[in-house]
Amino acid sequence: MNITDISILSLPMRSKFRSITTREVAIFKGVRWGEFSPFVEYSDAESAVWLRAALSWANDPLPALQRTTIPTNATLPAVGADQVADVLRNFGDFRSVKIKVGEPGQSRSEDLVRIRRAIELYPNALVRLDANGALTPSEALSMCEELREQNIEYFEQPVATIAQMRNLRVELAQREIEIKIAADELIRKASDPYLVAKEEAADIAVLKVQPLGGIQPALSIANEIGMDCVVSSALESSIGLAHGLYLAGALPTLKYDCGLATASLLAGDVTSKPLIATNGKIEIREVEPDDDLLSKYSASEQRTDWWLRRIERCFELLKT
């Protein structure tokens, strides 16, 4: 394993996201700095795919780029309506915003209030919704009905299964609700990432570098799946976001803004020059950490030991 200078970091969030207030990541040095950051609840088998991606990024040649800047969306966690303005202000100017819905413990009425507050503040922005598969089919359909007159660009992973996604697409078409459906988990967590396209269960494929095993596997999916693609982050540090930016830059076509501006959700990063959007775009570049920030956000001894053991286990899985 060609890595040195491993650092385990605990980065603070500006607001709770995916039920966490700090984002733990591991970074290491190969030819370039890479990041390994599966969420802590992920199994070793799933996390090993993320490690393969991190090792590839750190050591393999980078892809040829078709563009040098990537248009990005703002991301709004499942915050209360009173927090919407403060969260979105951190993203500066943007033309699209992804709004999280379906958070455990929250009601659909709370989701709608959050969405409508964002639309009130940014009436010209394209709105995307993301439920991470948490809604029932009836909840997803009801939300789409409630928002049929709004400028909803697409609904990402509203429900959990391919059959539910396909049926929702059919129902939306029958009701003449013009909201597209995007697949995330049904691609990155599937044994067959192409099944969602074969079953006509979505209009858009969401690609994330680490969960798909690296830039080249993600490019292969993009080239073969026959769907428009959006590149999104997994809430990485700026080092991890660079992986996604290079994937987005290498895609033959890029019709939609990408979810790669999530460094704005962090209250601390590994570099003093984070990958923050300017006028809704981020320039593609590699990132190196700052020693003082590595020291500032260094994880506890206990968490560091947990991550190092995790890396060892995942690396052993890659060898089998």
N, C-alpha and C positions, 0 to 999 in steps of 0.2 A: 504494500500500500504506500504509494508515493505521496506522503503527507508529512509535514513538520509543523511546529509552532501551533499546536492545537490550543484553542481558547474556547472555553464554555462561558457564555454570556447570558445575563438576564436583563433584557431590555424593557424598560417601563413603557406602558401604553398610555396614550392620552385619555382613553376611555375604555371601558370593558368591551372586548371583542371575542366572540366565541367562548364566552364565560371566563376569559382570562384577563388579568390586568398586567401581566408581564409575559414577554415572549422569550422563551429560552431557545438559543441557537448555539451550534458549534461551528466555528470557522477554523480553517487550516490552510497551510501554504503548500501548494504544489508548484507547477510552473506559474500559476497565478493563484490568488486567494479564492477559496471555495467555501461554500456553506452547506451544512447538513442540518436540517431543522424540521424533521417530522414532529407533529404534535405529540405530546408526551403519552397520550392514550393509545397511540398507534402500536400495533404489534411489531415484533422484530421482522417478521416476513414482509410486511408492508413497508416498514422503514428501510429495509435493505435496498429497495428500489430507489429510495431517496438518496441513499449513500452511493449507489452506482452513478446517479446523476451528478452528485457533488464531486466524485472522483473524476468523472469525465470532464466536467467543467474545469477543474483545477489543472488537468494534465493534457487534455486532447486539443488539437487545433480548433480554432473557432470557425464558425460557418461564414461563408461569404454573405455580405449584407446587401439587401436590396434597397435599404433606406438607412439614414443615420439618426433620425429622430422618430419617436413613437408617440402618437396621440394617446392620451390616457383619460380615464374617468375618475371622478371623485368617488370615495366609498363612505357610505354612512352606516355605521354599526346600528344595532337595535337600541338606540338611546331614546330617552324621552323627548317629547316635542320641544321642551324648553332648552334642550341641549343641541338641537339640530344646527342652529346658526353658528354656534361656537365650533362644532366639529367641522362643518363644511368650510368655514373661513380658513382653516389650515391648508386647504387645497388651492387657494387663490382662484384664478380664472379657470373655468372648465366648461365644456359643452355637454357633458353627460355625467350622470351620477348613478351609482349602483347602491340600492337601499336594501339592507338586510331585513328580512321578515321571517316569521315563524320561530323566533327565539323561544326556547323552553321557558315556561312560566309567564309568557306574554300572550295577550289576546289578539285576535285579528283586528279588533277595533283600535288597539294601540298601534298596530302596524299601519292602519289606514290614516290615523292621525299623524304619524311620522311622515308618511309619504306625502300627504297633503301639505304639511308644513314645509317640506323641502320644495314642493312645487310652487308654493306661495312665495318662498324666498328666491327661487330660481325658475321663473316661469318659462324661460326659453330653453332650459336644459332638457336633454333627452333623459328619460328615467328608465333604469333597469331595476328589476326586483330580483332578489336571490333568497331562496328559502332553504337551500341545502337539503332538499328533499323532505322537509319537515311537515308539509301540509298534506291534509287528506285531499282527495280529488274534489270533493264538494267545497272545501275551503278555498282551494286554488281557483276553481271556477267562479265562486262567489266574489273573490277579490278581483278577478279580471272583469266581471260584470260591473262592480263598483267603480272601476277605473277605466271603463271603455271609452270615455270621452277625454281622457288624459293622454299625454304624449308618452306612452309606455313603449319603449323600443323593443324590449324583450323581457321574458320571465325566465330566470336561470334556475334550473332544477327545482321546479315548484313541488313536485311529488317524487316518490322514491323509486318506482319501478318503470321499466320500459313500457309495459302495458298501460300503466296509468298515464305516462307522458303521451303516448300515442293517442289514447282516448281523449285526453284533454285537448290535443291539437285538433282532433276531429270536431269536438264539441265547440271549440272556439270558432272554427270555420263555419259550422252550421249556424252559429249565432251572430256571425259577421263581426266578431271582435278581432280587431287587427293587432294582436299581440303575438309576437314570435316566441318560440320556446327554445331555450338553450340547454344543452346537456353538459354537466360537469362531472359529478360523481359517477354517472353511468358510463363515462369514458375513462376517467383516471382510476377508478376502483374496479373496473370490469375485467373479467378474464378475456373477453373479446371486446376491445374498444370500438370495433366497427359495427357491432350489433345495433346500436342506437340508430345508425344510418340505414342499415338493412331493413329495420322495422319502421322506418320513417317516423321516429319518435321525437325528433327535434329538427329545428331549422339551423341551429348554430352549434358549433363545437367549441367548448371552453378547454383550452390547453394550459397545463401547468407543468413546468419543466421537471421539478423534483419528483412529483408523484408518477410521472410518465417515464422516469429513468434517464432523462437527459435530453439535450437539444435534438440529437439525431433521431431518437425514437419518436419524439414529438413532431419533428418535421415529416417523418414517414407517415404518421397518422394524418397530419394536415394535407399531405399530398395525395393520400389515398381515400380519405373518408368522404370526399365529395360534398362537403359542407363549408359554409363560411366559418372562419375561425376567429376566436378572441383569445389572446394570451392573458392570463391572469396570474396573480401572485398567490403564494401560500403564506402571506403575512411575514415574509422574510425581512432580514436586515437589508441594507443597500447592497451588500455583497451578493446575497441571494437574488435580489431584484435584477442585478446585472445579468444573471442567467436568463431570466425571462425577456429582458430587453433584446438580448442577442437572438433569441428565438423569434420574437416579433419582427426583428430586423431582417431575418433570413426568410420569412414567409414570402412566397411568390406574390401574393396579394394580401392586403390588409384593409378590409372594408370598415371595421369597427374600431372604436377606441378600446384600448387595452386596460385591464385592471392592474396596472403596475405602478401606481402612484401611492401605494400603501405605506411608504416610509412616512407620510404625513400623519399616519395614525400612531406613530411611535413618539414617545417623549424623549427617547435617547436612541442613538444609533452607533455603529462601529466606526464611523468616519465623520470628520468635520465638514465633509462635502457630500452630504447624502443625495440620493437620487430623488430629488424633489421636482415636481412638474413646474414648468414656467409657461404660462399661457396655455395650459393644457397639454404640454408636450415634454418629453424627457429625452435628452440626448443619450445615445448609446455609448457607454464607456465602461471600462473595467474600474473596479473600486479596490482600494487598499485601506486597511484599518489604521487608525491612529492609536499609538501605544497608550496615550493617556486615557482614551475612551475604553480601551480593552481593560485597563486597570479599574476604571470607574465602575464599569458594568460587569466585572468578573463575578461569576456565579459563586455561591457558597461552596465550601469544600465537599459537602454532602452531595449537592447537585452536580458538581463537576465529576465526582466519582461515578455517579449514576450515568451520566452521559458517556464517559469514557468506556464504561462497561458495555453500554448499549452499542457504541461504535464497534467494539471488539466482536460482539455477538453478530452484528449485522455484516461485518466484514467476513466472518466465517461462513455466513450463509451465502455470500457472493462467491465463495470458493467452491461451493458444492454444485 
